[in-house]
Amino acid sequence: MAVKITQPARNLREELNELRTPTGIAGEAMMRADTPQEQFNLIGAGRKNLIINGAMQVSQRGDFTTPSAVSNTTYFVDRWYTQYDGGITANTSHNKNVLVNSGYTNTVKVEATNTNADARMFVRQPIEATENKGVYAGQTVTLSAWVRSNRSDTRLVCYDYASGSYIQNSPTHSGSGDWEYLSWTFTFSSADTQTAGRFAEVAVALVATSSVGVTSISSGDYLEFTNVQLELGKVATPFEHRSYGEELALCQRYYFAETANDRHYLTQYNASFKGGFYSFPSVMRSTPTIVTKNDVGGAVTLIATTPNSVGYYIASATSDNTAHYIESLTADAEL
């Protein structure tokens, strides 16, 4: 016996249009994700940016608002340091409230002050190796930043300590002098190694195309950047903004600087000994190098320095009403 099946009429044209409805950038990124963990990262569940101070909020070493010379391989704005090869010198500035991509942020700018035909110019941040270094080994990551430059060989760079080489083929700025968004996906070496606590280093650099080699740099050539993000996965997601307080605490794991008003007064322990003890605001990466400034009352001796705190004393301090103090100190545990 024949059976007749009926169903409501369907508008195939409307259904086809629904299939063509754009999913948007976020939806497309979710569909391209290979794993649930990558989708988890895309929706912003938990912290994702491996870069510290990517929006250039913290600058404990100085304000650098006036362009000034910063020596080669010297930290300036927190967690970022310079590298100039080929005898290049440059002025560095920390610029506040710069309009980038319809929003205001801080930036770092480095401008060459001399000319050399065989040179390179980097601003770098080392990525600390974890106790379980394999958390990064073999992982695919995406590096992104807003960049402007007058050179078309300004690019994003990554040095992989496991392979002992630069990872190449990053995108370049057009050299137009306008703000441009650069993003680049690559994979770390699967080797579980590190050097001096560093797993890798990322940088914005003026270097030769793809080879990360030397190029001709002229006085006035510059690179400027902000909102640097390094995240697991193959998709560049919106920049993760952190509060100033949170960013400062992350920076103080590596470097801590007081102002001239942060005095440490020494307590009288006996007739010829005054001392004190200070706990750092954050537990530092390792036992730091301490520098005291404007010691009043005699030469200060440091004792019992740990990643948590430092002790100090003046052995010649007499038992009187004279104030003995350290005006301020810095603690440096940078990679």
Buried (B, 14 or more C-beta within 10 A) or exposed (E): EEEEEEEEEEEEEEEEEEEEEEEEEEEEBBEEBEEEEBBBBBEEEEEBBBBBBBBBBBBBBEEBEEBEEBEBEEBBBBBBBBBBBBEBBBBBBBBBEBEBEEEEBBBBBBBBEBBBEBBBBBBBBBBBBEEEBEEBBEBEBBBBBBBBBBBEBBBBBBBBBBBEEBBEEBBBBBBEEEBBBBBBBBEBBEBBBBEEBBBBBBBBBBBBBEEBEBBBBBEEBBBBBBBBBBBBBBBBBEBBBBEEEEBBBBBBBBBBBBEEEEEBEBEBEEEEBBBBEBEBEBEBBEEBEBEBEEBBBBEBEBEEBBBEBBBBBBEEBBEEEEEBBBBBBBBBBBB
